[in-house]
């Protein structure tokens, strides 16, 4: 949990950072896979190109690799080859927030966020979180909304942006200025909103966090 502690310390110290997560959807999209992920987000060619350009830029922020990429042999080979090509990227554990939630440690994360200028970029239901401002985006294929989103102002250095936009989260986070904190939260808050999606979320009784 060392990385989780580092995230918490950065938030407490108001030290800006970015954390994006790269799971099977992102890699399949870059591979040119057809179809969509479990949430109805399509593997758009233009989204795959945008993700690939992020890797080419060798980001210096936290790049989280998710274990889900190991389950498919063809995907696993593509990912391993890519990791060798981009081995100068400092990859971290992409599922750290979900593990913290599964084992009951997420409250410290949300308690800190309540003391910050926190925004959530995500679907309509995230508006139910009382301690964060909400920027609503479509629940699927939000990549097509990016031009409008990027026309907004993201210049408050004390702001924390939680991004829940599936594969597009990585594109949004990369585009946000380095002066703010941007975190890909995936589905970690969904069960606390009564909307479990990840497999582990169906077998746990989640406490109220707000």
C-alpha positions in Angstrom: 0.0 0.0 0.0 3.0 2.3 -0.3 1.7 3.8 -3.5 -1.6 4.5 -1.8 0.1 6.3 1.0 2.0 8.4 -1.6 -1.3 9.4 -3.2 -2.7 10.4 0.2 0.4 12.4 1.2 0.4 14.2 -2.2 -3.3 15.2 -1.6 -2.6 16.3 2.0 0.5 18.3 1.0 -1.4 19.8 -2.0 1.3 18.5 -4.3 -0.2 18.3 -7.8 0.0 15.0 -9.6 -1.7 13.0 -12.3 -2.7 9.3 -12.2 -4.1 7.5 -15.2 -5.0 3.8 -15.5 -4.4 1.5 -18.4 -6.5 -1.6 -18.5 -7.7 -4.0 -21.2 -10.0 -1.5 -22.8 -7.2 1.1 -23.5 -4.9 -1.6 -24.9 -7.6 -3.2 -27.0 -8.5 0.2 -28.4 -4.9 0.9 -29.4 -4.8 -2.6 -31.0 -7.6 -1.6 -33.3 -10.2 -4.0 -31.7 -13.7 -3.6 -32.9 -16.8 -3.4 -30.6 -17.0 -1.9 -27.2 -16.2 -2.5 -23.5 -18.6 -3.6 -20.9 -19.9 -0.1 -20.3 -20.8 0.5 -23.9 -17.7 2.7 -24.7 -16.7 1.9 -28.3 -13.1 1.2 -29.4 -13.0 4.2 -31.6 -10.0 4.5 -34.0 -9.5 8.1 -33.1 -9.5 7.3 -29.4 -6.9 4.6 -30.0 -4.7 7.1 -31.8 -5.1 9.6 -29.0 -4.1 6.9 -26.4 -1.1 5.9 -28.5 0.1 9.5 -28.7 0.1 9.7 -24.9 2.4 6.7 -24.8 4.6 8.2 -27.4 5.0 11.4 -25.3 6.4 9.3 -22.4 4.4 10.9 -19.6 6.2 11.6 -16.4 3.1 11.3 -14.2 1.8 8.1 -12.6 0.9 5.6 -15.3 -1.1 2.8 -13.7 -1.1 -0.7 -15.3 -4.2 -2.8 -14.4 -3.9 -6.6 -14.0 -6.9 -7.2 -16.3 -4.5 -7.0 -19.3 -3.1 -10.4 -18.3 -6.2 -12.5 -19.0 -6.1 -12.5 -22.8 -3.0 -14.1 -24.4 -3.1 -11.9 -27.5 -3.6 -8.8 -25.5 -0.9 -9.8 -23.0 1.6 -10.2 -25.8 0.8 -6.8 -27.2 1.0 -5.2 -23.7 4.4 -6.8 -22.9 5.8 -5.7 -26.2 4.6 -2.2 -25.6 6.0 -2.1 -22.1 9.4 -3.1 -23.4 9.1 -0.3 -26.0 8.0 2.2 -23.3 10.1 0.8 -20.5 11.3 4.4 -19.7 7.7 5.1 -18.3 7.5 4.6 -14.6 4.5 2.2 -14.4 2.6 1.9 -11.1 -0.1 -0.4 -9.8 -3.3 0.8 -11.6 -5.8 -0.9 -9.3 -4.6 0.7 -6.0 -7.8 2.7 -5.3 -10.0 -0.3 -5.9 -7.9 -2.5 -3.6 -8.1 0.2 -0.9 -11.8 0.2 -1.3 -12.1 -3.6 -1.2 -10.2 -3.7 2.1 -11.9 -0.8 3.7 -9.3 1.9 3.4 -10.9 4.3 1.0 -12.4 6.6 3.6 -9.1 8.4 4.2 -9.0 9.2 0.5 -12.5 10.6 0.4 -12.1 12.5 3.8 -9.1 14.3 2.3 -11.0 15.1 -0.9 -13.7 16.7 1.2 -11.2 19.3 2.4 -10.0 20.1 -1.2 -11.6 21.9 -4.1 -12.8 18.6 -5.7 -14.5 18.1 -9.0 -15.8 15.0 -10.6 -15.8 14.6 -14.4 -18.3 11.8 -15.0 -21.8 10.6 -15.8 -24.9 12.2 -14.4 -25.1 10.0 -11.3 -21.9 11.4 -9.9 -23.8 14.6 -9.2 -25.1 12.9 -6.0 -21.8 13.3 -4.3 -22.2 16.3 -2.0 -18.6 17.2 -1.4 -17.6 17.6 -5.1 -18.5 19.9 -8.0 -19.7 17.9 -11.0 -18.9 18.2 -14.7 -21.3 16.0 -16.5 -20.2 14.0 -19.5 -22.1 11.3 -21.5 -21.9 7.8 -19.8 -20.4 6.3 -23.0 -18.2 7.6 -25.9 -17.4 10.8 -24.0 -14.3 11.2 -26.2 -16.6 12.9 -28.7 -17.4 15.5 -26.0 -13.7 16.5 -25.4 -13.7 19.6 -27.5 -16.4 21.1 -25.4 -14.8 19.9 -22.2 -11.4 21.2 -23.0 -12.9 24.6 -23.6 -13.5 25.0 -19.9 -11.0 26.6 -17.5 -8.9 24.2 -15.5 -6.5 26.7 -13.9 -7.1 26.5 -10.2 -3.9 25.0 -8.7 -5.8 23.7 -5.6 -8.3 21.8 -7.7 -8.5 18.0 -7.7 -10.2 16.4 -10.7 -11.6 12.9 -10.3 -12.1 11.5 -13.8 -14.6 8.7 -14.5 -14.7 8.5 -18.3 -13.6 5.0 -19.1 -10.9 4.9 -21.7 -11.3 8.6 -22.3 -10.1 9.3 -18.8 -6.5 8.9 -19.9 -7.0 11.5 -22.7 -8.7 14.0 -20.4 -6.0 13.6 -17.7 -3.2 14.0 -20.2 -4.8 17.2 -21.5 -5.3 18.8 -18.1 -2.5 21.2 -16.9 0.2 19.8 -14.7 -0.7 22.5 -12.1 -3.8 20.6 -11.0 -4.3 17.1 -9.6 -6.1 14.6 -11.9 -7.0 11.1 -10.8 -8.6 8.3 -12.9 -11.0 6.8 -10.4 -12.5 4.2 -12.7 -15.6 2.6 -10.9 -14.2 2.9 -7.4 -17.0 5.2 -6.2 -19.8 3.4 -8.0 -20.8 1.0 -5.2 -21.0 3.9 -2.7 -23.6 5.4 -5.1 -25.5 2.1 -5.2 -24.2 1.3 -8.7 -21.7 -1.6 -8.4 -20.1 -2.6 -11.6 -16.7 -4.4 -10.9 -17.0 -8.0 -10.0 -15.5 -7.6 -6.5 -18.1 -4.8 -5.7 -21.1 -7.3 -5.7 -19.7 -9.3 -2.8 -18.9 -6.6 -0.3 -21.1 -4.5 1.9 -19.8 -1.0 1.3 -20.0 1.5 4.2 -21.3 5.0 3.7 -18.5 7.5 3.0 -20.6 10.7 3.1 
